Amino acid sequence: MHTQIGCRKGTLGDLTRLDFAKGLPLSREDIEFSVVAMGHEFWIATENNSIIGLVVLAMSAENQFTVMYLAVANPRKRHGIGSSLLRTVLDNYPAAEFKVVAVEGTEELYSRLGFERCDQWERRRRPLTGKGHTV
């Protein structure tokens, strides 16, 4: 059976309405207390009423975000879900600058999405300008 994967900004209602896929290393409580309570926003990838991927964003200044966290449920890794989720976030903030602290093994993913290495621990994606941009 072919299912549709959707990527969008998450809401508090999603946390009670949707299930968390097995192998996703976060719980509802983690997101409520560590994400929403801190003023961060989260974006989700969903499939069959389950959250299978999650990105947490912190706004450091106007039009400047830090990708705090990216997770995909273990059975769904290496299927492009993390890339699709990040592309959705980037496309929704085309004038914003993003930075991320890339953990070992994620450098290639961020590089493919237009992030450039700034120093040993940080990668940045400059704001996109003009219409017809591609990420």
GROMACS elastic network, one bead per residue, 0.5 to 0.9 nm:
[ bonds ]
;  ai    aj funct       b0    kb
    3    47     6  0.67433   500
    3    48     6  0.70664   500
    4    46     6  0.83174   500
    4    47     6  0.62517   500
    4    48     6  0.77768   500
    5    45     6  0.65468   500
    5    46     6  0.55216   500
    5    48     6  0.80411   500
    5    52     6  0.89493   500
    5    81     6  0.82099   500
    6    44     6  0.79971   500
    6    45     6  0.54604   500
    6    46     6  0.51918   500
    6    47     6  0.66864   500
    6    85     6  0.85797   500
    7    10     6  0.89594   500
    7    43     6  0.71799   500
    7    44     6  0.56109   500
    7    46     6  0.64356   500
    7    53     6  0.86575   500
    7    81     6  0.87582   500
    7    84     6  0.73034   500
    7    85     6  0.56181   500
    7    86     6  0.89448   500
    7    88     6  0.65977   500
    7    89     6  0.86853   500
    8    42     6  0.88600   500
    8    43     6  0.55287   500
    8    44     6  0.55927   500
    8    45     6  0.67170   500
    8    46     6  0.84712   500
    8    85     6  0.76668   500
    8    88     6  0.70289   500
    8    89     6  0.78365   500
    9    41     6  0.77078   500
    9    42     6  0.60860   500
    9    44     6  0.61007   500
    9    45     6  0.88947   500
    9    88     6  0.89137   500
    9    89     6  0.79973   500
   10    13     6  0.82209   500
   10    14     6  0.63622   500
   10    15     6  0.82254   500
   10    41     6  0.75185   500
   10    42     6  0.54262   500
   10    44     6  0.56247   500
   10    45     6  0.89523   500
   10    54     6  0.87913   500
   11    14     6  0.52589   500
   11    15     6  0.70805   500
   11    41     6  0.85409   500
   11    42     6  0.77602   500
   11    43     6  0.84393   500
   12    15     6  0.53699   500
   12    16     6  0.72896   500
   12    17     6  0.89724   500
   12    32     6  0.76335   500
   12    36     6  0.81417   500
   13    16     6  0.55745   500
   13    17     6  0.60372   500
   13    18     6  0.83291   500
   14    18     6  0.54352   500
   14    19     6  0.86181   500
   14    51     6  0.86957   500
   15    18     6  0.58790   500
   15    19     6  0.76358   500
   15    20     6  0.84581   500
   15    27     6  0.88644   500
   15    28     6  0.57615   500
   15    29     6  0.88352   500
   15    31     6  0.82029   500
   15    32     6  0.81947   500
   15    51     6  0.88593   500
   16    19     6  0.76641   500
   16    28     6  0.77059   500
   17    49     6  0.80065   500
   18    46     6  0.85830   500
   18    48     6  0.89945   500
   18    49     6  0.53041   500
   18    50     6  0.53087   500
   18    51     6  0.65273   500
   19    49     6  0.63568   500
   19    51     6  0.61235   500
   19    52     6  0.89540   500
   20    23     6  0.85773   500
   20    24     6  0.67876   500
   20    26     6  0.81346   500
   20    27     6  0.72201   500
   20    28     6  0.80333   500
   20    49     6  0.87236   500
   20    50     6  0.53891   500
   20    52     6  0.67266   500
   20    73     6  0.87833   500
   21    24     6  0.57733   500
   21    50     6  0.56895   500
   21    51     6  0.57825   500
   21    52     6  0.53405   500
   21    53     6  0.85016   500
   21    73     6  0.62808   500
   21    74     6  0.89569   500
   22    25     6  0.83240   500
   22    52     6  0.82446   500
   22    73     6  0.64674   500
   22    74     6  0.76141   500
   22    75     6  0.79795   500
   23    26     6  0.87637   500
   23    52     6  0.85586   500
   23    72     6  0.79616   500
   23    75     6  0.68002   500
   23    76     6  0.87400   500
   24    27     6  0.80114   500
   24    51     6  0.82683   500
   24    52     6  0.67078   500
   24    53     6  0.72884   500
   24    54     6  0.86219   500
   24    71     6  0.68776   500
   24    72     6  0.60969   500
   24    74     6  0.65306   500
   25    71     6  0.73750   500
   25    72     6  0.83326   500
   25    73     6  0.73207   500
   25    74     6  0.87001   500
   26    29     6  0.81424   500
   26    30     6  0.60082   500
   26    31     6  0.72796   500
   26    54     6  0.89520   500
   26    71     6  0.84986   500
   27    30     6  0.51130   500
   27    31     6  0.65654   500
   27    32     6  0.87219   500
   28    31     6  0.53018   500
   28    32     6  0.61114   500
   28    33     6  0.85834   500
   29    32     6  0.50154   500
   29    33     6  0.59235   500
   29    34     6  0.78941   500
   30    33     6  0.55269   500
   30    34     6  0.54020   500
   30    35     6  0.71715   500
   31    34     6  0.53712   500
   31    36     6  0.62891   500
   31    37     6  0.83414   500
   31    42     6  0.83359   500
   31    56     6  0.89706   500
   32    35     6  0.58578   500
   32    36     6  0.51456   500
   32    37     6  0.62345   500
   32    38     6  0.89484   500
   33    36     6  0.61895   500
   33    37     6  0.51395   500
   33    38     6  0.73836   500
   34    37     6  0.60877   500
   34    38     6  0.61636   500
   34    39     6  0.89978   500
   34    40     6  0.85597   500
   35    38     6  0.53414   500
   35    39     6  0.65644   500
   35    40     6  0.52400   500
   35    41     6  0.68141   500
   35    42     6  0.74293   500
   35    56     6  0.71970   500
   35    57     6  0.86871   500
   35    58     6  0.88493   500
   36    39     6  0.51913   500
   36    40     6  0.55145   500
   36    41     6  0.65168   500
   36    42     6  0.80273   500
   37    40     6  0.75393   500
   38    41     6  0.89630   500
   38    58     6  0.88200   500
   39    58     6  0.75844   500
   39    59     6  0.86349   500
   40    56     6  0.67895   500
   40    57     6  0.57078   500
   40    59     6  0.71042   500
   41    55     6  0.84361   500
   41    56     6  0.59182   500
   41    57     6  0.53489   500
   41    58     6  0.66950   500
   41    59     6  0.85185   500
   42    54     6  0.68180   500
   42    55     6  0.55448   500
   42    57     6  0.60643   500
   42    58     6  0.88878   500
   43    53     6  0.82437   500
   43    54     6  0.56805   500
   43    55     6  0.51388   500
   43    56     6  0.65415   500
   43    57     6  0.80872   500
   43    85     6  0.74081   500
   43    86     6  0.86858   500
   43    88     6  0.87124   500
   43    89     6  0.73404   500
   44    51     6  0.63894   500
   44    52     6  0.74677   500
   44    53     6  0.55498   500
   44    55     6  0.65284   500
   44    56     6  0.89837   500
   44    85     6  0.70490   500
   45    50     6  0.84048   500
   45    51     6  0.58448   500
   45    52     6  0.56012   500
   45    54     6  0.63283   500
   45    55     6  0.87683   500
   45    72     6  0.84703   500
   45    81     6  0.71686   500
   45    82     6  0.82451   500
   45    84     6  0.83612   500
   45    85     6  0.62282   500
   46    49     6  0.63959   500
   46    50     6  0.54069   500
   46    52     6  0.55290   500
   46    53     6  0.69822   500
   47    50     6  0.53253   500
   47    51     6  0.66217   500
   47    52     6  0.67165   500
   48    51     6  0.84837   500
   51    54     6  0.74767   500
   51    72     6  0.89481   500
   51    73     6  0.84779   500
   52    71     6  0.83585   500
   52    72     6  0.57885   500
   52    73     6  0.52821   500
   52    74     6  0.88532   500
   52    76     6  0.73068   500
   52    81     6  0.83336   500
   53    70     6  0.75677   500
   53    71     6  0.55365   500
   53    73     6  0.61740   500
   53    76     6  0.85945   500
   53    81     6  0.69994   500
   53    82     6  0.67635   500
   53    85     6  0.75328   500
   54    69     6  0.76681   500
   54    70     6  0.57270   500
   54    71     6  0.52976   500
   54    72     6  0.64793   500
   54    73     6  0.89458   500
   54    82     6  0.80382   500
   54    85     6  0.76754   500
   55    67     6  0.71055   500
   55    68     6  0.75133   500
   55    69     6  0.54971   500
   55    71     6  0.66106   500
   55    72     6  0.89240   500
   55    82     6  0.83776   500
   55    85     6  0.73747   500
   55    86     6  0.73701   500
   55    89     6  0.85136   500
   56    66     6  0.84517   500
   56    67     6  0.60355   500
   56    68     6  0.53813   500
   56    69     6  0.50250   500
   56    70     6  0.66231   500
   57    65     6  0.62937   500
   57    66     6  0.56611   500
   57    68     6  0.56294   500
   57    69     6  0.73559   500
   58    64     6  0.85385   500
   58    65     6  0.55060   500
   58    66     6  0.51870   500
   58    67     6  0.66160   500
   58    68     6  0.65792   500
   59    62     6  0.71174   500
   59    63     6  0.75098   500
   59    64     6  0.58481   500
   59    66     6  0.63668   500
   60    63     6  0.82068   500
   60    64     6  0.56150   500
   60    65     6  0.56144   500
   60    66     6  0.68271   500
   61    64     6  0.50458   500
   61    65     6  0.71719   500
   62    65     6  0.81887   500
   62    96     6  0.81181   500
   63    93     6  0.78145   500
   63    95     6  0.67854   500
   63    97     6  0.61712   500
   63    98     6  0.83665   500
   63   127     6  0.87182   500
   64    96     6  0.55152   500
   64    98     6  0.58095   500
   64    99     6  0.79351   500
   65    68     6  0.89585   500
   65    96     6  0.72026   500
   65    97     6  0.63315   500
   65    99     6  0.64359   500
   65   100     6  0.85883   500
   66    69     6  0.89315   500
   66    97     6  0.85559   500
   66    98     6  0.55925   500
   66   100     6  0.55336   500
   66   101     6  0.82139   500
   66   124     6  0.89970   500
   67    70     6  0.74090   500
   67    98     6  0.70843   500
   67    99     6  0.62766   500
   67   101     6  0.74748   500
   68    99     6  0.89621   500
   68   100     6  0.67873   500
   68   101     6  0.75006   500
   69   100     6  0.86065   500
   69   101     6  0.89249   500
   70    82     6  0.72683   500
   70    86     6  0.85327   500
   71    74     6  0.87521   500
   71    77     6  0.89130   500
   71    82     6  0.72518   500
   72    75     6  0.83626   500
   72    76     6  0.65238   500
   72    77     6  0.58951   500
   72    81     6  0.71316   500
   72    82     6  0.63312   500
   73    76     6  0.54255   500
   73    77     6  0.63778   500
   74    77     6  0.54012   500
   75    78     6  0.87650   500
   76    79     6  0.60736   500
   76    80     6  0.86029   500
   76    81     6  0.74201   500
   77    80     6  0.74122   500
   77    81     6  0.71467   500
   77    82     6  0.77566   500
   78    81     6  0.74637   500
   78    82     6  0.82187   500
   79    82     6  0.80407   500
   79    83     6  0.88207   500
   80    83     6  0.52189   500
   80    84     6  0.60882   500
   80    85     6  0.85648   500
   81    84     6  0.50852   500
   81    85     6  0.60478   500
   81    86     6  0.85706   500
   82    85     6  0.51170   500
   82    86     6  0.61613   500
   82    87     6  0.85257   500
   82   109     6  0.85569   500
   83    86     6  0.51970   500
   83    87     6  0.60242   500
   83    88     6  0.85623   500
   83   109     6  0.71118   500
   83   110     6  0.84827   500
   83   112     6  0.87589   500
   83   113     6  0.75447   500
   84    87     6  0.50559   500
   84    88     6  0.61754   500
   84    89     6  0.87331   500
   85    88     6  0.51748   500
   85    89     6  0.64650   500
   85    90     6  0.88076   500
   86    89     6  0.50435   500
   86    90     6  0.61371   500
   86    91     6  0.84752   500
   86   113     6  0.80296   500
   87    90     6  0.50437   500
   87    91     6  0.59048   500
   87    92     6  0.84708   500
   87   113     6  0.73229   500
   87   135     6  0.68779   500
   88    91     6  0.51496   500
   88    92     6  0.62124   500
   88    93     6  0.88658   500
   89    92     6  0.52351   500
   89    93     6  0.66028   500
   89    94     6  0.89272   500
   90    93     6  0.52819   500
   90    94     6  0.60905   500
   90    96     6  0.80359   500
   90    98     6  0.82438   500
   90   113     6  0.89727   500
   90   135     6  0.78529   500
   91    94     6  0.54095   500
   91   134     6  0.88548   500
   91   135     6  0.79277   500
   92    95     6  0.89254   500
   93    96     6  0.53939   500
   93    97     6  0.84288   500
   93   127     6  0.83850   500
   93   128     6  0.88764   500
   94    97     6  0.83198   500
   94   127     6  0.61054   500
   94   128     6  0.53801   500
   94   129     6  0.72842   500
   94   133     6  0.86747   500
   95   126     6  0.85049   500
   95   128     6  0.57368   500
   95   129     6  0.67662   500
   96   125     6  0.86258   500
   96   126     6  0.73302   500
   96   128     6  0.75406   500
   97   124     6  0.71834   500
   97   125     6  0.57965   500
   97   128     6  0.83292   500
   98   115     6  0.82292   500
   98   123     6  0.83110   500
   98   124     6  0.55508   500
   98   125     6  0.51330   500
   98   126     6  0.67290   500
   98   127     6  0.76898   500
   99   115     6  0.78608   500
   99   122     6  0.67168   500
   99   123     6  0.54860   500
   99   125     6  0.62554   500
   99   126     6  0.86652   500
  100   110     6  0.84398   500
  100   115     6  0.85428   500
  100   121     6  0.84892   500
  100   122     6  0.58058   500
  100   123     6  0.54189   500
  100   124     6  0.64941   500
  100   125     6  0.87010   500
  101   121     6  0.57685   500
  101   123     6  0.64394   500
  102   105     6  0.80338   500
  102   106     6  0.58902   500
  102   107     6  0.59370   500
  102   110     6  0.76642   500
  102   121     6  0.68089   500
  102   122     6  0.65339   500
  102   123     6  0.69326   500
  103   106     6  0.57908   500
  103   107     6  0.72475   500
  103   121     6  0.84075   500
  104   107     6  0.67870   500
  105   108     6  0.72789   500
  105   109     6  0.83812   500
  106   109     6  0.53404   500
  106   110     6  0.65238   500
  106   111     6  0.86856   500
  107   110     6  0.53584   500
  107   111     6  0.60697   500
  107   112     6  0.86683   500
  107   115     6  0.89355   500
  107   117     6  0.88533   500
  107   123     6  0.86054   500
  108   112     6  0.61230   500
  108   113     6  0.86778   500
  109   112     6  0.52862   500
  109   113     6  0.65326   500
  109   115     6  0.88983   500
  110   113     6  0.50744   500
  110   114     6  0.65915   500
  110   115     6  0.53764   500
  110   116     6  0.79670   500
  110   123     6  0.78308   500
  110   124     6  0.89721   500
  110   125     6  0.88615   500
  111   114     6  0.53048   500
  111   116     6  0.62529   500
  111   117     6  0.81516   500
  111   123     6  0.84814   500
  112   115     6  0.72922   500
  112   135     6  0.82118   500
  113   125     6  0.82553   500
  113   135     6  0.56577   500
  114   124     6  0.82753   500
  114   125     6  0.59045   500
  114   126     6  0.82318   500
  114   135     6  0.62387   500
  115   123     6  0.57423   500
  115   124     6  0.50118   500
  115   126     6  0.76114   500
  116   122     6  0.86455   500
  116   123     6  0.52926   500
  116   124     6  0.53990   500
  116   125     6  0.62401   500
  116   126     6  0.85101   500
  117   120     6  0.75310   500
  117   121     6  0.81798   500
  117   122     6  0.63224   500
  117   124     6  0.65709   500
  118   121     6  0.78005   500
  118   122     6  0.57576   500
  118   123     6  0.53845   500
  118   124     6  0.66205   500
  119   122     6  0.55792   500
  119   123     6  0.72247   500
  120   123     6  0.85375   500
  125   128     6  0.85263   500
  128   131     6  0.88537   500
  128   133     6  0.66987   500
  128   134     6  0.84752   500
  128   135     6  0.85953   500
  129   132     6  0.89090   500
  129   133     6  0.70758   500
  130   133     6  0.65026   500
